[in-house]
């Protein structure tokens, strides 16, 4: 399955408590389950006003469907073509 990075504009997300993040994660997981695993959440990076989420999914539409049903905006979706790191230079 292709890998995607999703930019989610969520004001003050960086100020959410652990319990709030747990609740949001539970909501996301439930919607993913309801989608019959057309998408899988790998991890997210939390900044002040955005989430950057990494997913594998059948296609971009599966990510959009998750965003609609979960209530978490998908402001931008990009397919990841490859990953590089410092060892790429070796």
N, C-alpha and C positions, 0 to 999 in steps of 0.2 A: 504494500500500500504506500502511496506517496506520503511524504512528510510535509507539514505546513507550519508556518508561524502566523499566529493571529494577534493583531494589535487590538486591544479592547480599551476604549476610553471610558474610564470609570472614575469620576472625580473623588478624590480623597481615599482611594482604595488602599493607599499606603498607611492610612490611619485606622484601618479595620482591626478589631481585636482578634485574638486567636479563635474565640468562639464564633465570631462573624465569618472568618475565613473557613472554619470548619463547616458552618452551615452552607456557605456558598459552594464548597467542594462537594458536600452531600447532594445539593441540588444538581450540580453539573453531572455527577456520577449517575444519578437517577435518570436524567434525561438521556445520557449516553446508553444506559441499559435499555431504555424504552426505544431507542433507535436501532435496536438489534445489533449493536456493536459495529455500525457502519463507520464509526469514528472512535478513536482511543486517545485519551488525554495522557500525555507523557509527563509534562511538568509546566510550571509557569514562573515567570519572574514578576515580582510586585514592585512597582515604583510609586511615586507620589500619586499620580493620577492615571496610571495605565497598568494594564496587565499585558504581558507578552507570553502567550501560551504556545506550546509546541504540541502538535497533534499528529497522529497518523490517521488517515481517513481514505475512504473509497474515492472521494472527490471533494471539490470545494462546496458543492451543494450540501453534503452531509454536515459540513462545518456550519454553513448558514442555517440549516435546519436546527442544529443544536443551539445556535445563538438565539434563534426565534423562540424556541420552546423553553429555554432556560432563563431567558431575559437578560443574558449577558451579551452586550453588543459585540459584533465583529466588525470593527471600524475598518480594518484592512486585513486581507488574507493573502499570503504569499506562499507559493510552493517552494520548498527548500530543495535545491538541486544538488548541493554537496555541502560537506562540513569541512572546514580547515581549522588547524590549530598550529601551535609553534612547531610541532613535529613535521608539518607539511614541508618545511624548509629543508628537512634532512634528505 
